[in-house]
Amino acid sequence: MGTIHAICISDIRGIQKSEVSSIELRPNHGLVGDAHAGNWHRQVSLLSYEKIQAFREKGADVAFGAFGENLVVEGFDFASLPIGSLFRCGKVLLELSQIGKECHSHCAIYQVMGDCIMPREGVFARVLEGGTLRVGDELLLEERQTPLPFQAAVITLSDKGAAGERKDESGPLIASRLRAEGYEVVEELLLPDNAALLKKHLIRLADQRQLDLILTTGGTGFAPTDVTPEATLAVADRLAPGISEAIRAASLAITPRAMLSRGVSVIRKKSLIVNLAGSPKAVSESMDVFLSVLPHALELLRGQKADCARKDLTASTTHSNFLKKGYL
């Protein structure tokens, strides 16, 4: 249980928010009148009252809203909670969607203190059910009645695609197949073949959004610009070589050129990252190899109990059943 100490909004992004006594929240939108409201995953920002107080004790003269937070709540260590956590306050229901944020340019607080707590302690949520919040209201951690769907991102690596010189067919194909299996595809990115940029997004998606699965397509060959495997290995905590080995083994039965694929599979925190080739045909063939096994692997990464002896058919239909039951 937590207590709301402050509600802060601003009608312009990038500035300190001002306190209000109450606010209306709309589903799939956010706080009415706040610049960060909209149809995306960062509709409401929350920060722990205790973290702000500890920062003040270091000599920081910061008011509520100074970090750009919407809600200041006592009683929760937000950054320690898993993605998908639900918070209830009266009619309002929030779902935790991101932990921390990237600091693009150091704010005024950082310039003075040499530190800012929002990038590591601030969290974001989506509004599932709307209503009114008031200062002094209690915020409760609510138990989920249905499992959080596996969340995924798809990244296409292509210089020509990113420049608009070639239509990306592989990325949408991957996303479509994942959605058909019941995955929630939360981001689809089209990037140039740039190792630093890919590493940045892989870290963000794994650490801040805590996605279950990240699939990349492109950049796995022998060309000088093919740097996807190197960028993926650079962010890895552990290797998962069996997936890529299985893809290459199956592909070799189709074409000897499969031996030239350098794609890798790795784990970062609780996210599985798998490199796929760039062509739609190769992408589809590769997904045929591993898609039925993924639910079991992702459940293990989530720390959920899984029956290692269960049939592949059960594993492959787990998330399509979410769709049939209306969980999505």
C-alpha positions as CSV (number, residue, x, y, z in Angstrom):
1,M,0.0,0.0,0.0
2,G,1.2,3.5,-0.8
3,T,0.0,7.1,-0.3
4,I,0.0,9.7,-3.0
5,H,1.9,12.7,-1.7
6,A,1.8,14.8,-4.8
7,I,0.2,15.0,-8.3
8,C,2.2,17.0,-10.8
9,I,1.5,18.0,-14.4
10,S,2.7,20.3,-17.2
11,D,1.3,21.2,-20.6
12,I,4.8,21.3,-22.1
13,R,7.3,18.5,-22.3
14,G,10.8,18.8,-20.8
15,I,10.0,21.3,-18.0
16,Q,9.3,20.9,-14.3
17,K,5.8,19.9,-13.5
18,S,3.5,21.8,-11.1
19,E,1.5,20.4,-8.3
20,V,-2.3,20.0,-8.4
21,S,-4.7,18.7,-5.8
22,S,-6.5,16.2,-8.1
23,I,-6.4,15.0,-11.6
24,E,-8.6,13.0,-14.1
25,L,-7.0,9.9,-15.8
26,R,-8.4,8.5,-19.0
27,P,-7.8,4.9,-20.3
28,N,-5.1,4.5,-22.9
29,H,-4.4,8.3,-22.6
30,G,-3.0,9.3,-19.2
31,L,-3.5,12.4,-17.1
32,V,-5.8,15.0,-18.6
33,G,-3.9,18.2,-19.3
34,D,-0.4,16.6,-19.1
35,A,1.9,16.9,-22.1
36,H,3.0,13.2,-21.8
37,A,-0.5,11.9,-22.1
38,G,-1.2,10.0,-25.3
39,N,-1.5,6.6,-26.9
40,W,1.8,5.1,-25.8
41,H,3.3,3.2,-22.9
42,R,4.6,6.1,-20.9
43,Q,1.3,7.8,-20.0
44,V,2.0,8.3,-16.3
45,S,5.3,8.7,-14.5
46,L,5.8,7.7,-10.9
47,L,8.5,8.3,-8.3
48,S,9.0,7.1,-4.8
49,Y,8.5,9.7,-2.1
50,E,11.3,8.0,-0.1
51,K,13.8,8.3,-3.0
52,I,13.0,12.0,-3.3
53,Q,13.5,12.5,0.5
54,A,16.8,10.7,0.4
55,F,18.0,12.9,-2.5
56,R,17.0,16.0,-0.6
57,E,19.1,14.8,2.4
58,K,22.1,15.0,0.1
59,G,21.5,18.8,-0.1
60,A,19.2,18.9,-3.2
61,D,16.6,21.6,-3.1
62,V,14.0,19.9,-5.3
63,A,10.2,20.4,-5.3
64,F,7.7,17.7,-6.2
65,G,7.5,17.6,-10.0
66,A,11.2,18.7,-10.5
67,F,12.1,15.4,-12.0
68,G,9.2,15.4,-14.4
69,E,7.2,12.9,-12.3
70,N,3.4,12.8,-12.3
71,L,2.8,10.9,-9.1
72,V,4.9,11.0,-5.9
73,V,4.0,7.9,-3.8
74,E,5.2,6.8,-0.4
75,G,5.4,3.1,0.3
76,F,6.7,1.6,-2.9
77,D,10.2,0.9,-4.3
78,F,8.9,1.2,-7.8
79,A,12.1,0.3,-9.6
80,S,12.2,-3.1,-7.9
81,L,8.7,-4.2,-9.2
82,P,8.3,-6.2,-12.4
83,I,6.8,-4.9,-15.6
84,G,3.1,-5.6,-15.6
85,S,2.5,-4.8,-11.9
86,L,-0.9,-3.3,-11.4
87,F,-1.8,-0.4,-9.1
88,R,-5.3,0.3,-8.0
89,C,-6.7,3.6,-6.6
90,G,-10.5,3.6,-6.5
91,K,-11.6,3.3,-10.2
92,V,-8.1,4.0,-11.5
93,L,-6.0,1.0,-12.6
94,L,-2.4,1.5,-13.8
95,E,-0.1,-1.1,-15.3
96,L,3.7,-0.7,-14.9
97,S,5.2,-0.5,-18.4
98,Q,8.8,0.8,-18.1
99,I,11.5,1.0,-15.4
100,G,13.8,4.0,-15.6
101,K,14.5,6.2,-18.6
102,E,17.3,7.4,-20.8
103,C,18.7,10.8,-19.9
104,H,19.2,12.4,-23.4
105,S,20.7,15.6,-21.9
106,H,21.6,16.2,-18.3
107,C,18.9,18.3,-16.5
108,A,19.4,21.3,-14.2
109,I,19.3,19.0,-11.2
110,Y,22.2,16.9,-12.6
111,Q,24.2,20.0,-13.3
112,V,23.9,21.1,-9.7
113,M,24.1,17.7,-7.9
114,G,26.0,15.6,-10.4
115,D,23.2,13.1,-10.1
116,C,19.5,12.6,-11.0
117,I,17.3,9.8,-9.6
118,M,14.7,9.8,-12.3
119,P,16.6,7.8,-14.9
120,R,17.1,4.8,-12.5
121,E,14.2,5.2,-10.0
122,G,11.4,6.7,-12.0
123,V,8.9,4.3,-13.6
124,F,6.1,4.6,-16.1
125,A,2.6,3.2,-16.4
126,R,-0.3,2.9,-18.8
127,V,-3.9,3.8,-17.7
128,L,-6.1,0.7,-18.0
129,E,-9.1,2.1,-16.2
130,G,-9.7,5.8,-15.7
131,G,-11.0,7.9,-12.8
132,T,-9.9,10.7,-10.5
133,L,-6.8,10.7,-8.2
134,R,-6.4,13.1,-5.3
135,V,-3.5,13.9,-3.0
136,G,-3.8,11.7,0.0
137,D,-5.4,8.8,-1.9
138,E,-4.1,5.3,-1.2
139,L,-2.5,3.3,-4.0
140,L,-2.7,-0.5,-3.8
141,L,-0.7,-3.2,-5.5
142,E,-3.3,-5.4,-7.2
143,E,-2.9,-9.0,-8.0
144,R,-3.2,-9.9,-11.7
145,Q,-6.1,-12.1,-12.6
146,T,-4.7,-13.1,-15.9
147,P,-1.0,-13.7,-16.9
148,L,0.9,-10.9,-18.6
149,P,1.2,-11.8,-22.3
150,F,4.7,-12.3,-23.5
151,Q,6.0,-8.9,-24.8
152,A,8.2,-8.6,-27.8
153,A,10.0,-6.2,-30.0
154,V,11.2,-6.5,-33.6
155,I,14.2,-4.7,-35.0
156,T,15.1,-4.6,-38.7
157,L,18.7,-3.7,-39.5
158,S,19.0,-2.2,-43.0
159,D,20.8,0.9,-44.3
160,K,18.6,1.1,-47.4
161,G,15.5,0.4,-45.4
162,A,16.2,3.1,-42.8
163,A,16.9,5.5,-45.7
164,G,13.6,4.7,-47.3
165,E,15.2,3.1,-50.3
166,R,13.8,-0.4,-49.6
167,K,10.5,-1.6,-48.1
168,D,10.9,-3.6,-45.0
169,E,9.1,-6.9,-45.4
170,S,10.9,-9.0,-42.8
171,G,10.1,-6.9,-39.7
172,P,6.3,-6.8,-40.3
173,L,6.3,-10.5,-41.1
174,I,8.0,-11.3,-37.8
175,A,5.6,-9.1,-35.9
176,S,2.6,-10.7,-37.7
177,R,3.6,-14.2,-36.8
178,L,4.3,-13.2,-33.2
179,R,0.9,-11.6,-32.8
180,A,-0.8,-14.7,-34.3
181,E,0.8,-16.7,-31.5
182,G,-0.5,-14.3,-28.8
183,Y,2.6,-12.1,-28.2
184,E,2.2,-8.4,-27.6
185,V,4.5,-6.7,-30.0
186,V,5.2,-3.4,-28.3
187,E,7.8,-2.0,-30.6
188,E,8.8,-2.4,-34.3
189,L,12.0,-0.5,-35.2
190,L,13.8,0.0,-38.5
191,L,17.4,0.9,-37.9
192,P,20.5,1.4,-40.1
193,D,23.4,-1.1,-39.8
194,N,24.9,0.6,-36.8
195,A,26.3,-1.3,-33.9
196,A,26.2,1.5,-31.4
197,L,22.6,2.3,-32.2
198,L,21.5,-1.4,-32.0
199,K,23.3,-1.9,-28.7
200,K,21.5,1.2,-27.3
201,H,18.1,-0.1,-28.2
202,L,18.8,-3.7,-27.1
203,I,19.8,-2.4,-23.7
204,R,16.8,-0.1,-23.4
205,L,14.3,-2.8,-24.5
206,A,15.8,-5.4,-22.1
207,D,16.5,-3.2,-19.1
208,Q,13.8,-0.5,-19.1
209,R,10.9,-2.3,-20.9
210,Q,12.0,-5.7,-19.6
211,L,10.7,-7.4,-22.8
212,D,10.5,-11.2,-22.9
213,L,11.7,-11.4,-26.5
214,I,13.6,-9.3,-29.0
215,L,14.0,-10.5,-32.5
216,T,16.3,-8.8,-35.0
217,T,16.4,-9.3,-38.7
218,G,19.3,-8.4,-41.0
219,G,23.0,-7.7,-40.6
220,T,24.0,-11.3,-40.0
221,G,26.1,-12.0,-43.1
222,F,29.7,-11.4,-44.2
223,A,29.4,-7.8,-45.6
224,P,31.4,-5.1,-43.8
225,T,28.2,-3.5,-42.6
226,D,26.8,-6.7,-41.1
227,V,27.4,-6.0,-37.4
228,T,24.3,-7.4,-35.8
229,P,25.9,-10.4,-34.1
230,E,28.8,-8.3,-32.7
231,A,26.4,-5.7,-31.2
232,T,24.2,-8.5,-29.8
233,L,27.1,-10.3,-28.1
234,A,28.3,-7.0,-26.6
235,V,25.1,-6.6,-24.6
236,A,24.7,-10.3,-23.6
237,D,24.8,-11.6,-20.0
238,R,24.5,-15.3,-21.2
239,L,24.6,-17.2,-24.5
240,A,21.8,-19.3,-25.9
241,P,23.6,-20.9,-28.8
242,G,21.2,-23.8,-29.3
243,I,18.6,-21.6,-31.0
244,S,20.9,-20.3,-33.7
245,E,22.5,-23.7,-34.1
246,A,19.1,-25.2,-34.7
247,I,18.2,-22.5,-37.2
248,R,21.4,-23.1,-39.2
249,A,21.0,-26.8,-39.1
250,A,17.5,-26.6,-40.5
251,S,18.4,-24.0,-43.1
252,L,21.3,-26.1,-44.3
253,A,18.8,-28.7,-45.5
254,I,17.4,-25.9,-47.7
255,T,20.5,-24.1,-48.9
256,P,24.3,-24.5,-48.3
257,R,24.5,-20.7,-47.9
258,A,23.0,-21.1,-44.5
259,M,26.5,-21.8,-43.2
260,L,27.3,-18.2,-43.9
261,S,24.8,-16.9,-41.4
262,R,26.5,-15.5,-38.3
263,G,23.3,-14.8,-36.2
264,V,23.6,-15.4,-32.5
265,S,21.1,-15.9,-29.6
266,V,21.7,-14.4,-26.2
267,I,20.1,-13.5,-22.9
268,R,20.2,-10.1,-21.3
269,K,18.7,-10.1,-17.8
270,K,15.3,-11.8,-18.5
271,S,15.1,-11.0,-22.2
272,L,15.9,-13.5,-25.0
273,I,17.5,-11.9,-28.1
274,V,17.6,-13.8,-31.4
275,N,19.2,-12.7,-34.6
276,L,17.4,-13.7,-37.8
277,A,18.6,-13.3,-41.4
278,G,17.3,-10.4,-43.5
279,S,15.1,-12.0,-46.2
280,P,11.4,-12.7,-45.5
281,K,11.8,-16.3,-46.7
282,A,14.7,-17.0,-44.3
283,V,12.9,-15.3,-41.5
284,S,9.8,-17.4,-41.9
285,E,11.8,-20.7,-42.2
286,S,13.8,-19.7,-39.1
287,M,10.7,-19.0,-37.0
288,D,9.3,-22.4,-38.0
289,V,12.3,-23.9,-36.2
290,F,12.1,-22.2,-32.8
291,L,8.7,-20.6,-32.4
292,S,7.0,-23.6,-30.7
293,V,9.8,-23.8,-28.1
294,L,9.8,-20.2,-27.1
295,P,7.0,-20.1,-24.5
296,H,8.9,-22.7,-22.4
297,A,12.1,-20.7,-22.6
298,L,10.4,-17.4,-21.8
299,E,8.6,-18.9,-18.8
300,L,11.9,-20.0,-17.4
301,L,13.4,-16.6,-17.9
302,R,10.4,-15.1,-16.0
303,G,11.1,-17.5,-13.2
304,Q,7.8,-19.3,-13.7
305,K,7.6,-23.0,-13.0
306,A,7.6,-25.0,-16.2
307,D,7.1,-28.6,-17.0
308,C,10.1,-29.6,-19.0
309,A,8.4,-32.8,-20.2
310,R,5.3,-31.2,-21.6
311,K,4.5,-31.6,-25.3
312,D,5.6,-29.0,-27.8
313,L,2.0,-28.6,-29.0
314,T,1.1,-27.3,-25.5
315,A,4.0,-24.9,-25.6
316,S,3.2,-23.6,-29.0
317,T,-0.5,-22.9,-28.2
318,T,0.0,-21.3,-24.8
319,H,-0.1,-17.7,-26.0
320,S,-2.6,-18.2,-28.9
321,N,-5.0,-19.4,-26.1
322,F,-4.6,-15.9,-24.5
323,L,-6.2,-14.4,-27.5
324,K,-9.0,-16.9,-27.5
325,K,-9.7,-16.3,-23.9
326,G,-9.7,-12.5,-24.3
327,Y,-6.7,-11.9,-22.2
328,L,-5.3,-9.5,-24.8
